[in-house]
């Protein structure tokens, strides 16, 4: 009964933040247009390179196109820069004191809010982008997954990738307890995620030895895994290993985040009156 009551609290936080996120339809519409044209621009750049020597690239052009459209459709899920300013402000201006008075876990509350925030933004944007991309002629359109198994595994890894990126951003929030300003850590972490997660260049395009190392890092367990599974760039044991790494990094980062958060709560000092 106690566990059920606790779960209801965080489900309520999720529902409130999710409903709030669905209200920003105008911003979502502007984002859809921006992301569609950005995706088209990226595809044309890759097309120019592939026309020179397609055999020199590790992914087929159709797979790269699918990767880019999925990346744009689910940008709100995996965008490292999508963080809640309210959380940073609450820590810096002392309003965190009100949160500490509530009979809740700050970590779980922030986690559920962050998941809801990303999910609501993605829900408003992904359907129109995927629909338009699917109607485009080959090879510029979104393809179906390589198989039903790839499609099902894509959904599973998409969820795991969402949880991993949220667990990572929770670590960024918590560092604010230990720093004067979170901006430096925030900029560094966003840059690292964007580059090492495959947001700028898909990981297969890196040299083999570097790619092997990058795939072991937590960043690769974010957008890299679901997008490559859907596009057919992963198969067999490689997919199983990638899913296991997603679960591993999720457990590690949640455990680290909860531990740091409990420690910060015990030593937090709020000045002012």
C-alpha positions in Angstrom: 0.0 0.0 0.0 2.8 2.4 0.9 4.6 1.8 -2.4 1.3 2.3 -4.3 0.7 5.7 -2.6 4.3 6.8 -3.4 3.9 5.8 -7.0 0.7 7.8 -7.3 2.6 10.9 -6.2 5.1 10.7 -9.1 2.5 9.6 -11.6 0.6 12.8 -10.7 3.8 14.9 -11.3 4.2 13.1 -14.6 0.6 13.8 -15.7 0.7 17.5 -14.6 4.0 18.1 -16.5 2.8 16.1 -19.5 -0.5 18.1 -19.7 1.4 21.4 -19.4 3.8 20.3 -22.2 0.9 19.6 -24.6 -0.3 23.2 -24.4 2.7 24.6 -26.3 1.3 23.8 -29.8 2.5 26.9 -31.5 6.1 26.3 -30.4 5.7 22.7 -31.6 4.5 23.8 -35.0 7.5 26.2 -35.4 9.8 23.4 -34.3 8.3 21.0 -36.8 9.0 23.3 -39.7 12.6 24.0 -38.4 13.4 20.3 -37.9 12.0 19.3 -41.3 14.1 21.8 -43.2 17.2 21.0 -41.0 16.7 17.3 -41.7 16.3 17.9 -45.4 19.5 20.0 -45.4 21.5 17.3 -43.7 20.2 14.7 -46.1 21.3 16.8 -49.1 24.8 17.2 -47.6 25.2 13.5 -47.1 23.8 12.9 -50.7 26.6 15.0 -52.1 29.2 12.9 -50.3 27.6 9.6 -51.3 27.5 10.6 -54.9 31.3 10.8 -54.9 31.9 7.3 -53.4 29.0 5.5 -51.8 31.2 2.4 -51.1 33.4 4.4 -48.8 30.7 4.9 -46.1 29.8 2.4 -43.4 26.0 2.9 -43.8 23.8 2.8 -46.9 22.4 6.2 -47.9 18.8 5.0 -47.3 19.8 4.0 -43.7 21.4 7.5 -43.1 18.2 9.2 -44.4 16.1 7.1 -42.0 18.5 7.8 -39.2 18.2 11.6 -39.8 14.4 11.6 -40.1 14.0 9.7 -36.8 16.6 12.0 -35.2 14.5 15.0 -36.1 11.2 13.4 -35.2 12.4 12.4 -31.7 14.7 15.4 -31.1 12.7 16.4 -28.0 13.4 12.9 -26.5 17.2 13.0 -27.0 18.1 16.7 -27.1 20.7 17.1 -24.3 19.9 20.8 -24.1 16.3 20.2 -23.1 16.5 20.8 -19.3 14.1 22.5 -17.0 15.2 26.0 -16.0 12.8 25.8 -13.0 15.0 23.1 -11.4 18.2 25.1 -11.7 16.5 28.2 -10.4 15.0 26.4 -7.4 18.5 25.3 -6.4 20.2 28.6 -6.9 17.5 30.9 -5.4 16.8 28.8 -2.4 13.3 27.6 -3.4 14.6 24.1 -3.0 13.8 24.5 0.7 10.1 24.2 -0.1 10.7 20.9 -2.0 12.7 19.5 0.9 9.7 20.1 3.2 7.4 17.9 1.1 7.1 14.1 1.8 8.6 13.2 -1.5 11.8 12.2 -3.1 13.2 15.1 -5.0 15.1 12.8 -7.4 12.0 10.8 -8.3 9.9 14.0 -8.7 12.4 15.6 -11.0 12.9 12.4 -12.9 9.2 11.9 -13.6 8.8 15.6 -14.6 11.7 15.4 -17.0 10.3 12.3 -18.6 6.9 13.9 -19.0 8.4 17.1 -20.4 10.4 15.3 -23.1 7.5 12.9 -23.9 5.0 15.7 -24.4 7.3 17.7 -26.6 8.1 14.6 -28.7 4.5 13.6 -29.1 3.5 17.0 -30.6 6.3 16.9 -33.1 7.1 13.3 -34.1 3.8 12.3 -35.9 3.8 15.2 -38.5 7.5 14.8 -39.2 7.3 11.0 -39.6 4.2 11.3 -41.7 5.7 13.7 -44.2 9.0 11.9 -44.2 7.3 8.6 -45.0 5.6 10.2 -48.1 8.8 11.4 -49.6 10.1 9.4 -52.6 13.0 7.0 -52.3 15.8 7.4 -51.3 14.8 10.6 -49.5 12.0 9.2 -47.5 11.6 7.4 -44.2 11.8 3.6 -44.6 10.0 1.0 -42.6 12.1 -0.9 -40.1 14.2 -3.8 -41.4 11.8 -6.3 -39.7 9.1 -6.6 -37.1 11.8 -7.6 -34.6 13.7 -4.4 -35.4 10.5 -2.3 -35.0 9.7 -3.8 -31.6 13.3 -3.5 -30.4 13.3 0.1 -31.6 10.4 1.0 -29.3 12.1 -0.7 -26.4 15.4 1.0 -27.0 13.7 4.3 -27.6 12.2 4.1 -24.1 15.5 3.0 -22.6 17.3 5.8 -24.4 14.8 8.3 -23.0 15.4 7.1 -19.5 19.2 7.1 -19.9 19.2 10.7 -21.2 16.9 11.8 -18.3 19.2 10.0 -15.8 22.1 11.9 -17.3 20.4 15.3 -17.1 19.5 14.5 -13.4 23.3 14.3 -12.7 23.6 17.7 -14.3 20.9 19.1 -12.1 22.4 17.7 -9.0 25.8 19.2 -9.7 24.2 22.6 -9.2 24.1 21.8 -5.5 27.9 21.7 -5.6 28.7 24.7 -7.9 28.2 28.4 -7.9 26.7 28.3 -11.4 25.6 25.3 -13.5 26.3 26.9 -16.8 29.8 25.6 -17.3 28.9 22.0 -16.5 25.7 22.3 -18.5 27.5 23.5 -21.7 30.2 20.9 -21.4 27.7 18.0 -20.9 25.5 19.1 -23.7 28.4 19.4 -26.1 29.7 15.9 -25.0 26.3 14.3 -25.5 25.7 15.9 -28.9 29.0 14.7 -30.2 29.4 11.3 -28.6 25.8 10.2 -28.9 25.7 10.4 -32.7 23.7 13.6 -32.9 26.3 15.3 -35.1 27.7 12.3 -37.0 26.4 8.7 -36.6 28.8 6.6 -34.7 29.5 4.2 -37.6 31.3 7.1 -39.4 34.0 7.2 -36.7 37.2 5.2 -37.2 36.7 1.6 -36.0 38.9 1.8 -32.8 37.3 5.1 -31.7 33.8 3.9 -32.5 34.4 0.8 -30.4 35.3 3.0 -27.4 32.4 5.4 -28.0 29.9 2.6 -28.1 30.8 1.5 -24.6 30.2 5.0 -23.2 26.8 6.0 -21.8 26.3 8.6 -24.6 25.9 5.8 -27.2 23.0 4.3 -25.2 21.0 7.4 -25.9 19.9 8.1 -29.5 22.6 6.0 -31.2 21.0 2.6 -30.3 17.3 3.0 -31.3 18.1 5.0 -34.4 20.6 2.5 -35.7 18.4 -0.5 -34.9 15.5 1.0 -36.8 17.6 1.9 -39.8 19.1 -1.6 -39.9 22.6 -0.5 -39.0 22.6 -3.0 -36.1 21.8 -6.7 -36.1 22.1 -9.9 -34.1 24.5 -9.8 -31.1 25.3 -6.2 -31.7 21.7 -5.2 -30.8 21.7 -7.5 -27.8 24.9 -6.0 -26.5 23.6 -2.4 -27.1 20.4 -3.1 -25.1 22.4 -4.6 -22.2 24.6 -1.5 -22.2 21.5 0.7 -22.1 20.2 -1.1 -19.1 23.6 -1.1 -17.4 24.2 2.6 -17.8 20.6 3.4 -16.7 21.1 1.5 -13.5 24.6 3.1 -12.9 23.4 6.7 -13.5 20.2 6.4 -11.5 22.1 4.9 -8.6 24.8 7.6 -8.8 22.1 10.3 -9.1 20.1 9.1 -6.2 23.2 8.8 -4.0 24.5 12.3 -4.9 21.0 13.8 -4.4 20.7 12.3 -0.9 24.1 13.6 0.0 23.3 17.1 -1.4 20.0 17.2 0.6 21.8 16.5 3.8 24.4 19.3 3.3 22.3 21.9 1.4 22.5 25.5 2.8 19.8 28.0 2.0 20.8 31.7 2.7 18.5 34.6 3.0 15.3 35.2 4.9 
